Amino acid sequence: MSTAETTRDDDPPEEDDGPRARFPPLSPGLAAGWLLRTAAFTAVLAGATAVIVAPGLHSNAPGRIVDVADGAAAILAYFLGAMLFALVLWGAFELVRARTPVVPRIALVAAGAAVVALAAFGLRDRLVPAFGVLLAAFTTVAVIAGATTCARAPHTRALAGVLFALAFAAVARLGAWELAMAAGERASVRLYGISRGLATAGVVLEAMGQLVAVTWLGTRSKLAGQVGSTVALVGAFLLTWGVAKGVHSGAAPWEAMLHTALADAPGVPAPYGLDAVATFLVPASLLLALVSAGQPKQVVVLVATMALALVSRGAFDAPLRALCGCTAAIWGVLACEDERAMWRTLIEDRKRRLAEDAPP
């Protein structure tokens, strides 16, 4: 027997890894898709309950109904907080093993840990202003780091645009609040005027972020994307109109409720001439997030992170909004590094364009 035959016969047979060899394990974004979408829908429901329904019922409904609404808002907040805590920790663990650049990865993991710690304290007790500033600062660092990385891939660039806009809106709002406090202590009209200018910039930046989201949703599909975002904007306009009508003595109950809930939406300090726009952006963010989370035949990690980013609104001094922004940044980076998510998005976009361009 020849040496070649001996070598061939003595070689061990190739091992078959079974289904694992033929079907590689799911990427983190695909594996966590169900939890991300559940968190996105819960964030919309919790935001609507805590921002519009429960505050609006105060002074406009019997005490029993007010207590039920407040209890529902608290339950939804804790349920959402538990999911967001899990998503941030899971995402941070996956980032440690990811191939992303080192600096954004370190910034995301470190800032995410700080946000989780501060948000956990804020869900138990009301944050003092200093802790709220720290929470907003750490979340802004995480969001900017995530946006910088998301801008590297074509399928996450729209998310990067939204994250950048919301991060700089958070910076503008934080600066506006600090200057307004300093202006009150020094009785400085000039400082207060500058703070109102920064507040105006914050409203404009948030509006730009929502505009990017509307444009992106319009490219997803004609029905769920274009029609859905249009209906969301019309609904937000009607709610804003109800807020304006609710100030009158003969207002309908729903108008009075909306005015009670959203009359202070512009915040302190108030922006220059954009009070109505600031009020409009609150329901618009929730409705657009609902449209994004419900997009069919899309990569779940992309539509869910866009929804969470919209719910955060760049108001990172609130624990749940900070967690939404941090979760969107972390999982946006993981989606950026997911080649299967990228190719699936590009293929679905090509199929959609071909279907739309096909003759009837």
N, C-alpha and C positions, 0 to 999 in steps of 0.2 A: 504494500500500500504506500502511496506517495506521501511526501511530507505535506503537500497541499491538502490532500484528502484527510490526513490525520488532523491537521489544524481545523478544517471545516467541521469534522465530526466532533472534535473535542470542545469546540466553542459552545458556551452556554446559550441556550435559546434566548431570543429577545423577550424581555418581560413586557406583558401587556398591562398597562395601568388601568384598563377598563374605561368606563365612561369619563373618568377624570382626564384621561389623555385626549379624548375626542372633544370633550366639552370643558374648556377652562373655567375656573371658578369665576363667579360674578364679581364685577368691579364694585368698589364701595358704593358708588352712586347708584348702581342698579340694585344692589342688595338693600340699601336704605331707602329706596324709592317709596315704599309703602308708608314708612314712618315720616318721611319728609312731606308727602302729600297730606297725610293725616294732620301733621302739625300745621301745614299751611291753611287747611280748612278750619281747624280749631282756632288758629290765630285770627282769622277773619271773624269768626263767631264771637270769640272772646273780646276782640276789639270793638265790635258793634255793640255788644252787651255792656261793656265797661265804659265806653265813650259816649254812646248815644242813648241806649235804652234805659239803663239804670239811673244815670244822672238826670235824664229827661223826665222820669217819673216822679222825682222829688218835687213836692209842692203841686203836682198835677194829678196825683192818683192817691187812693187810700193807702194808709200805712201798711196794711197787710200785703198789698201788691208790691209796694216799695221794698219791703223786707225780702220777698221772694226774689225780686230782680237783683237785689244786692247779693243775696246768697248764691244765685246762679252765676253772677259775675265772679264771685270769689272762687267757686268750684271750677269754673272754666279757666280762671287764671292759674290755679294750682295745677290743674291737669296739663295745661299748655306749658307751664314752667317745667314740669317733670319731663315732658317730651323734649323740650329744648335743651335741658341739662344733658339728657342722654345723647342728643345729636351733637352737641358741642364736644362732649367727652369722646364719643365715637369718632367724630371727625378729627379731633386732635391726635388720637391714636393712629388713625390712617395717615395723617400728615407726616408723622414721624418716619413712616416707611415710604412716603411718596418721593418722586424725583423732582419736586419743585425746587427752585432756587433756595439757598440756605437762609438768606436774610428774611424774605417774606415768611418762610415757614417758621422760623424762630419767633418772629413778631406775632404771627397768628396764634401759635401755641401759647406763648407767654401772655399775650393780651387776652386770649380766650380763657385762660385759667383765672386771670384777675376779674374778668367779667362774671364768670360763674360764681366766684367767691362773693363779690359785691352784690350780685343779683340775688343770691341765696339769702343774704342778710336783708336786702330790700324787700323781699317777699314776706319776711317775717315781721319786720318793723319798718316804719317809714324812714327813708334815707334822709339824713341831714344834708344841707346844701353842699357841704364839702365832699361828702361821699357821692352825691349825685354828679358833681363835676368830675370826680375821678372815674366814675362809671362811664360817663360820656367820653372822656379822654381815651380810656383804654379801648372802648368800642370803636372809636374813630380810627385808632391805630390799626385795629384788626380789619376794619372795612377798607381802609386805604391799601393795606398790604394785600388783601384779597383782590381788590379791584386791579391793582398793578399786575398781579399774576393772571387774572382772568382776561386781561387785554391781550395776552399773547396768543390766544386761540380764536379762530373765527366764530365758533359756536357759542362762546361766552363773552364776546365783546359787548353785546347789548347789556348784559348783566353788569359788566365792568363800568359802562357808562352810567347806569343807575346807581351803582355803589359809589362811584366818584362824586356824583351830584349830591347824594344824600350825606356823604362824609363831609363835604365842604359846607353843606347846609347846616350840619351839626356844629361845625366850627364857628360859622357865622352866628348861629343862635347862642352858642355858649359865650362868645365874645360880647354879643348884644346884652345878654343878661348880666354879665360881670360889669360891663360899663354902666348899665342902668343902675346897679346897686351902688357903684362908686359915685355916680352922678347924684343919687339920693343923699349919700353921706356928705358930699361936698356942696350940695345945692348948685350943681353946675349944669346950666342949660346946654352948653356946648357939648359936654360929654353925653348928655341924654339924646341930643340930636344925632350924634355919631352912633349911639346904640340903636336908635331907630333905623338908621341907614343900614346897619348890619342885619337887623331883623328883616328889613326889606330884601336884602340880598339872600337871606335864608329862605324866604318864601319863593323868590325867583328860582333859586337852585333846586328846591324841591319840585317846583313846577316843571323845570327842565328834566329832572329825573323821571317824573310821571309821563312827560311827553316822549321820552325815549322808550319807556315801557309800552305806551300806546302804539308807537311806530312798530316796535318789535312784535306786539300781539297782532297787529294788522298783517304781518308777513306770515303768521302761522297758518291761518286758514281764513276763508271768506266768512263763514258762518260763525264759528266759535271765536275767531280772532277779531275780524273787522266789525262784525255786527255786535259781538259781545262787548268789545271795548266802547263802541258807540253807545250802546244801551247803558253801560256803566257811567259814562260821562253825562248822559242825559239824566240818569237817576241822581247823580251827585248834584247836578244843577237844580233839579226839583227840590232836593233836600235843602240846598242853600237858599232857595227861594222861600221855602217854609220857615227857615230860621229868620229871614228878614220880615216875613209876615207875622211871626209869633210875638213880636214886640207890641202889637196892637191889643187893645182890651177885648175886642170881639174876635180874636183869633180862634181858629178851630183847635181842638185838643191836641192833635198831632203837631200843629204849628207851634203851639205853646211849649210842647214837650221838646221839639227840636231847638227852639230858642233857648230854653233852659239848659240844654245839653251843650250847645255849640256856640253860644253867644260869646264866650271867652276864648274861642279857638285861636284868634290871632296871637294871644299870649301877651307877655310883658317883656320888653316894651312892644307897643303896637307898631306894625310896619307903616310906611308912608303910603296911604291911598290903596292898600292891597288887603284890607280887612276881609272883603268879600272873597277874594282869591284864597286867602289863608283858610277861611271857613270852608270853601269849596274843596280844598285839597284833602280835608279830613275824610269825608265820605268817599271821595274819589279814590283815595288810596285803598280803602277797604274793598270797594266794588271792583277796582281793577285787579286787586290781589285775588279776589274770588274768580274772576274771569281767567286769570293766569293759572291758578291752581286747577281749574276745571278743563284745561285744554286737552282734547283727546289726541291720540296718536302722536304724542310728543315725548321726548325724553323727560321722565318725571323729575329728575334732579334739577333740570333747568327751569321748568315751569314752577316748581315748588320753591326753589331759591329766589326766583323773581318775585313770587308772591310774598315770601317772608321779608324780602328787602322793601317792598312797597308798604307792608304793614308797619315796619320800623319807622318810616317817614323821616329818618334823620333826627328823631327826638330821642337821643340815646341816654337821657338822664332818667328815663323810666326803665325799671328792671326788665320787663318783658319785651319792650321794644329793643333794648340793648341786646338781649338774647336773640331776638329775631335777626337783627343786623349781623351779629357775630356768627350765627348759624349760616346765614346766607353767604357770608364771606368765606367761611371754611369749606362749605360744600360746593360753592362756586369754584374754588381752587381745585378741589378733587374732580369736579366735572371737567375742568379745563385740561387736566392731565389724563382723562379717560378717552382713549382713542376710539373705543367702540361708540361712546356717546357722541363723539364728534362726527364719525362717519355716518352714524344713524341719522343725526340731525341734517347733515348735508344731503344724504340720499332722500330723506323725506321732503326736504325743501325742493329738490330737483323734481321729484314726483309731483309735488303740488304745482310747480310752475308748468310742467308739461300738461297736467290735467287742465289748468286754467287757459293755456294757450291752444289747446286742442279745439278744432272747429266743432260747432254744435251738430 
